[in-house]
Amino acid sequence: MANKEETNPSREHALGVLLIRKGTISKEQLEQALSEKERNGRRIGDIFVAHGWATSRDLAHALAEQYNLEFVEILETPIEPEMTKLLSERFVRRFHALPVKYLGKNSVLVAIADPTDIVALDDVKLALGINLRFCLADSGDLDSAIDQVYSQRPALRVVDEPIELDDEIDRLPDLRAIAEDAAPAVTLVNQILIRAIQDRASDIHFEPQERQMIVRTRVDGVARELASIPKTMQQAIISRLKVMGQLDIAERQLPQDGRCAVRLAGESIDLRIAVIPISHGEKVTIRILQRSSKSVSLSDLGMSEQAFQVFKRAIEQPFGCVIACGPTGAGKTTTLYAALEHLNGEERIITTIEDPVEYEIAGVSQVQTNVRRGLTFARGLRTILRSDPDVLLVGEIRDAETAEIAVQAALTGHLVLTTLHTQTAASTFARLQDMGVAPFMLANAINCVVSQRLVRKLCLSCRRESTPNADERVELGIGRGQDATIYRAKGCKDCNDMGYLGRKAIYEVLPLTDQLRELVGQPTAKIHARAVTEGMVTLRQDGHRLVLLGETSIEEIRRVVGDGH
């Protein structure tokens, strides 16, 4: 640990004497270790372990005896669930000190591995603010226990007595004062945000119920409960979130949208806050957008070789429109950022208009919309086009005006990259026609449409081999007599027993060939069928590719794109 006090030589000699008495080391080994310590300053216990004369467990038992502390088999000792709320995981790992259980109302047993680090022990006492009793554990076992406790900790719950509902909430005198001054609400919101960000959540949902508020997070596309908040704290929590998003805390009947930025571990994170009235209060949804300076290359996207070449050819055209489509959170913006990184060079002027700017790209002019001040996609787009860009990224086509301007730009010599909310690549044309864009304009403007989804990746630590059954062989296109192994989710501490860890995109890439341009304006099914005939790989087929590679499961593909029946 850092900040250790200077070690007392007599204490180190005493440790060696204890180990000699236990028959662990010899007198000659102690003398050699003391001599070696004089030369290089290493701690004597580390020297014993390095030479293989003693184990870390031997040292732990000797230190426990030397400092008159109880030795505990920490991996066999039950850790009370509420202990994870006393100290943050980061603090516990930094100071190598794990609270184990309450010894009374105002006393806690804490497991440590190094009783010589007085500064660290004082910091632990100060952080907990109550009486402590230390016990000693093997250093490696303590690390494993910390991993186990903090990876499998139960959902955060705030316990409160049930209350009778009345109209007291509507008579609160000063909601802003409550939001800013109510320390429990501020602390709880911070805890939830930190936990969600550390769990890699994309969204947080604060959902008022009749007698409580449920907090759920979405991790790798799947929602799960994080906390249960008592009704007495509901309005303070909502007001705190409104203050963060610079929203009107007195308005409870209309939807509101806001945003703010927070910083965690030196990283800036954007929070998009949406409030909507529901039957038991106001639901607040926070979308977490982590800003990143990390560049994303085309190869990072993980497309199949066929899809990669089609997409690369489409974005390298001097003009036209390339559209990434799919639901919210499908990774569309990441795909377009990868395209920008590929195109970014001194010979091209690249400008973006986004909501929000998710990460900055050197050499690219990036504009963030501001609806409150009148900077919408459509208005910003008109101004940007007057600045003569070669490549233009429009964060999202949300309305007819933006759609028309983007298509016109693609027809007049600009390469336009944008996103749209549609289910399949082929349905993009019907969606834009619904917005009022003429079919002949779409046929001439669009180079390529990419439909995509994010699927969860199997945890490599626990995925289990499986033989596909007859129906699965047919679904995956496995021929008769052909050997095949697929993998299924299991669950372990590395993935919080989910069986999955992280996500990867699957793609459906539709290039506009001459034959397909002639079909624009025809029914979506006809366009889709023609694209498949010309060799387009569907979302489901691309998902099956990842199943056969062992990267995801067939159950996950069915969850995301359906079972195909």
N, C-alpha and C positions, 0 to 999 in steps of 0.2 A: 504493500500500500504506500501511497504518497505520504509525505510529511511524517515519517516515522521519527521517533526520538532516537537519539544516539544510543546504541546498545551498550549495556553495562557488561564488561568482560567477565566479571565474577558470575553474573547470571548465566552467561553462555557456558562458562566452565561448569556451573551447577547443572545445566541441562545435560552436558556431556556425562557428568558423574551419574545422573539418573539413568541415562541410557546404558552406561556400563553396568550399573546395579541390576538392570533388567536383562542384561545379557545381550543387548542389541548390538553394541559396539565394543571394541577393545580399548585398553588404555593407549596402545600405540596409534589406533585410529583417531582417538581424541587429540593426542599430541600432534599428529599430522594435520588434523583439521585446524587446530589453533594456529599452527605455523602457517598454513595456507591462508588463514584469515588475516594474519599479519601482513602477508604479501599483497593480497588483492582486495581486502576489505569485505569480502562476502560474508553473509551471515552463516554462522556455524551449522545451523540446521539445514540450510540449503546445500552446504558442502557434504554433509552426511548423505543426503538424498541423492546428490549428483554422483557420488561414488558408489551408490547402491548399498551402503552400509545400513541405512535405515529407510523406512517408508514414511510417507506423510502421516500415516495413521500412527506409526511409532512416535513421531514427533508430537502429534496431537495429544496422545496419552501422557507423554512425559511433561508437556507444557501444562496440561490440566493438573497434574500432581504438583508441579513446581509452583503454580499460581493458586493452588487450592480451589480449583474450579471443577464443577461437575463435567464429565465427558458424556456426550450424548451421541447415539447412533442416529444422526439427523434424518437419514433416509427411512428410518423405521419409526420416527417420531411424528405423530399426527400434528399438523400445523392448523391451528384454529383459523377458519375462513376469514374472520374479521381482521386478522393480522395484516392482510394485504392492504388494508385501508390506512394503516398507521404510518407506513413509509412507502414512498414511491419505489417502483422497481429500479429506476436509475440510481436512487440513493442507496438502496440495499446492495446493488452490485458494486457501486463505487467504494463503499465502506465495508463490504463483505460482512454484513451483520443482518441476520434474519430474525425478526420477532417470531416467537414460537407459540406462546400462550399467555393468558392472563394468570397471574399468581394471586390476584386479589383485585379489588376495585381500582387500585392505584399502583399496580406493580406488574411488570411484564418480564418474561424470560426471553432473553435474546441470545441466539447462537452466534458465536464468532469463531474465527480461525487463528487470529493473531492477538494474544493478550498483551503483547509488547507495544502495540500501536496506540499509545495513550491518547494522542491527538484525535485519532479516529473514534475511539471509544467516547471521548468527551463530546464529539460532534453528534454521535448517536444519542447520548443522554440529552443533549440540548434539543435535538429534533423531536424526540418523543415527549419531553417535558414531564415525565412521570418517573417513579422509582423503577430501577432496572436491576435484574440479576443476570449476570452473564454466565453462559455455559460454553464449553469448547466442543467443536466438531472438526472432523477431518476436512481439510481445505477443499479437496476434490468433491467430497460428498456434499459439502455446503453449496458449491456451485451447482451441482445436480439438483439439490433441493430447491434452490432459488429458481432454476429453470422450470421445475415441476410446478411449484406453487404459482408462479406468475404466468405460466402458459395455460394453466388449467383453472385459474381463479374463476369463481362463479360470477354471474352478472351482478353489477353494482346495484345495491338496493338501499334505499333510504327508508328506515322503519319509522312509522308513525301510527298513532292510534286512529281508528276510523272516526270520521266526523259526520255530523248531521249536516246535510246541505241546506244552506239558506242564502240570503242575498247579501251577506256581509261583504263578499268580494266586490260588489258593485259600489260599496261605500268607502273604499279605500281613499284616503284624502290626497295622497301625492304619489302617483305611481313611479314617477322618475326618481323621487327620493328613495322609494322602496327598492328600485332596481339598482341604484348606485350605492345605497348604504347597507342593504341587507347582505351582510357578509356571507351567511350560509348559501344564499342564492348565487352569489358571485363565485364562491368557492366550488359549488356543485357544478355550475356551468363549465368552469375551467377544467374540473376533473373529467367531465364527460367529453369535452373537446379533446383533451390530451389523450384520453383512452381511445377515442375514435380515430384520431390521427395515427397513434401508435399501432392500431389494429389495421391500418391501411383502408379505413372506411371511405367510401365515396359520398355517402349521405348520412345525415342524422335526422330522425323524425321524432319530434316531441308531440305526442298524441294524447290530448285530454280525454279521459274516460269519466264515468259517473263519479267514482270515488278515488281516483288516482290519475296520474299522468304516466303513460308508458313511453319510454325512450327506446327507439330501435335504430340500429345502424345497418347499413348495407355494405357488406364486405365481399369482394369478388362477385358482385351481382346478386348476392343472397341476403335477405334481411334477417336479422336476429335481435332478440331483446337484449338491451344493455342495462337498463335501469328501470326501477319503479319509484316514482316520486309522489309523496303524499299530496293530497288536494290542497292542503294548507299552504304549500309552497308554489302551487301552480302559477298564480298570477305574478309572483315575484320573479319566477324563472322566465316567464313570457316577457315581462317588462324588461328584464335584463337583456334578453336576446334582441328586443326591439331597440334598446338603447345602443347596443353594439352595431346594429344595422342602420342607425340613424333614422328610425321610423317613428311614426306618431304613436306614442304609447297610450294616448287617450282614445284612439280610434279602434273600436272593436267589432265594427259591423262590416267593414270593407277589406278586401285583400290588400296586402302591401308587399312590396319587394325592396330589399336593401342589400347592402354588401359591406364587408369590412375586411381588413387584413390583420392577421395575427402572426406572431413569430414564435417558433418552437425549435429549440436546439439550433438556433442560428439560421433556420430556414423560414422564408416568408410563405405564408399560406393564405389564399383568398377564400373567404366564406361568402357564399351567396345565400341570403336569408329570405325566405318566402313565408308569409303569414296569411292564413285563410280561416275565416270564422267557420266553426263546426258546431254541432249540437251541444257539446259540453265545454265550450270555450273557444280557444284559437289554436289551431294546429300550426306548428312552426317546423319548417323543413330547412335544413342547412346543407348546401352542397359544398363539399370540400374540394378545392382546386389548389393543388400544390404547385407553386411556381418552380420551375426547374431551368437550369442553364445547360442541362445535358442535351446534346444534339441527338436527333433520331435519324438514322440512315434508312434508306430503302431496304437494305438487307436485314435491319432490325425488325422489320414488320413481320417476317416469317411467312411471306407468301410462297405458294408453290412456284416452281420455275416458270410454268406457263403463265400464271397470273402476273408474276413479276415482270415478265417481258412485255405483256400487253399494257400494263399500267405504266411502265417506264416509257414505252413508245408514245403513249397518249400525253404524258406530261412534258415530253420533249418537243411537242409540236409548237410552232411559233404563235399560234392562236387557237381559239376554241375553248370549250368548257369541260372540265373534269369534275364530276360530282361524286362525293362520298355520302352514302345514305345509310340509314338505320335509326334505331331508337336512341334516346338520350343515354349516354354512357356506353356507346358501342365502340368508342375509340376512333371516331371519324376525324377529329381534329389532329390526333397523333399521326394518322395516315397522311393528312395534308401537310403537316409540319415536316414529315420525312420528305415529301415531294419538294417543299421549299428548300430544305437543306441540299437536296440534289441539284436544284436549279440555281442556287445562290452563287453568284460570281460577279466579278466587276463589270461584265458586259451586259448584265441585266439589271433594270430598275424594278425592284420588288416592293410592293406595298400591301399591307393587310388592314382589314377592318374587322375587329373581333369583339366578342362580349363573353368573357374578358380575354385579355392577352394572357395566355397560360404560361408561356415562357418566352424570353427574349432571344432573338436570333441576330447576331452581329451582321451588319450590312443590309438589314431589312427594315424598312420604315413601317412601324406597327401603330395602328390607331385603335384606341378602345372607345366603344360607344358610350354615350352618356345621355340617356333618354331625358333625364331631368333638365338638361341644358339644351335639349333639342338635337343632339348628335345621334341620329338614328342610322341604321344601316343604309337606307336609301339616300338620306341627305349626305352622309359621309362619302358614299360611293360616287355621287355626282361630282363632289369636290376632288376626290382622288383621281378620277378619270381626266380632269383638267390638268393634272400634274404629270401626265404622260408616262404611266408605268408600263413596263413590259409584261409583268406578271402581277396578278391581283388575287389575293385571297379574301373571300367574303365568308366570314365565320359561319353564317347560316342564312339561308333564304327563308324568311318568315312570312312575307306578304307579297302581294302581286306587284307592287312598285319595285321592290328589291329584285324580284325575279326578272322583271322586264329589263331593268337597267343592266343586270348581270349578263343576260342573254345578248343584249345589244352590244355590250362590251366585247363579248366573245366573237361576235360577228364583225366587229370593226377593228380587228387586229390585235386584241389582247388575249393572253392566256389567263383564264379565270378558273380558280380552284374554289370550290364551295361545298357546303353540306346541305342535306335536305332530310326531313323525317319521312321515310317511306319504308315499306316492309321488304321489297325486293328491288333489284336493279331495274327490271322491266316496268315496275309500277311508277318509276320516277317520271316518265313522260306524261302519264295521266294526271299525276299530282300537279305538274307545272301547267298542264292545260287547264286544270281546275282554277289555277291562279290567273288565267287569262292569256297565257303565252301561246301563240299560234303554232300548230304542229310543224309547218314548214320552217319556222324559225328554229325550233328545237332540232329538227333533222339536220339543219346546216350548222348549228352552233355547238352541239355536244360531240366531244371526242370519245368519251368513255364514262361509264357509270360503275361505281364500286359499291356493292352492298356488303355490309360486314356486321359481325356480332363478336362479342367477347365470350369465350368459354373458359371455364376454370381448368387449370392444369392439375393433373394428379400430383400429389405429394410423393416425391421420389423416395422419401424415407420409409413410406409404409404401403405404397401401392402393391396390390397383390395380383399375381398372374391368374388368368382364367381362360378357359376354352370356350369360344362362342358357341351358343346352341344353334339349332337349325335355322330358326327365324333370324337370328343375328348374322349368320353366315350369308343369308340371302340379302339382308339389309346392307351389309358391308361389301357385297359383291365378291365374296370369297368362293372360288370355284370348288366343285366337287373333288374330293381327294386332296385338296390343297391344305397344307398345314398352316395354322395361324394361331397366334397367341395375342390376346388382348389383356388389358389391365383394368381393374376396378378399384374404387376408393375403399379405404379401410379406416384410417384415422390414427393419429399418434400425437405426442406432445408438440412436435414440430409444426403441425398444422392445426393445433387446437381441436384435435379430434374431428376435423371436418373432412379429411381425406383429400383435400385440395389445397394448393398453395400457389397464389398468383393466377394470372389470366393470360390468354393468348387469343389473337384475332383469327377468325375464319372469314374467307372472302368469296364473293361472287363478282367477277369482273366481266363487264359487258362492253365490248368495243363497238362503236357504231360503224359497221360495214355498210357498203352500198345497199345490200339487200335489206338490212335492218332500217336504214334511213327511209326506205320506201314504205316501211310498215308503221312509222311514227304516226299516231292518230288512230291506229287500229286498236282493238282490245288488247289489254295487258297479256292475257294468256297466249295470244298469237305471237306477240313479240318475244315472250319468254320461250315458247316452244322453238321458234326460229333460232334464237340465240343458243339453245342447247344443241340443236342440230348442227350449228356451226362450231360447236366445241366448247361452249361456256360450261365451266364447272360450277355447280350450284353450291349454296351455303352448306347444305347437308352433305354433299359429296366431299367438300373440302374438310368438313368436320370429321367424316369417316377417314380421311387421310391421316388426321392427327390421332384418331383412335388406333389405327394400324401401326402408327409410329410409337404408340405407348405414351403419348403426351396427355391424352384425356380419355374419358370413358364414353362408351356408347350411351350410357344413361345421361351424361351431361349434354351430349349433342341433342338427344331427344328433348331434354328440358329447355334448351335454348331455341331450337328451330322446329320442334315437333317431331312426331314419330314417323311422319311421311305417309300415314294411312289416310 
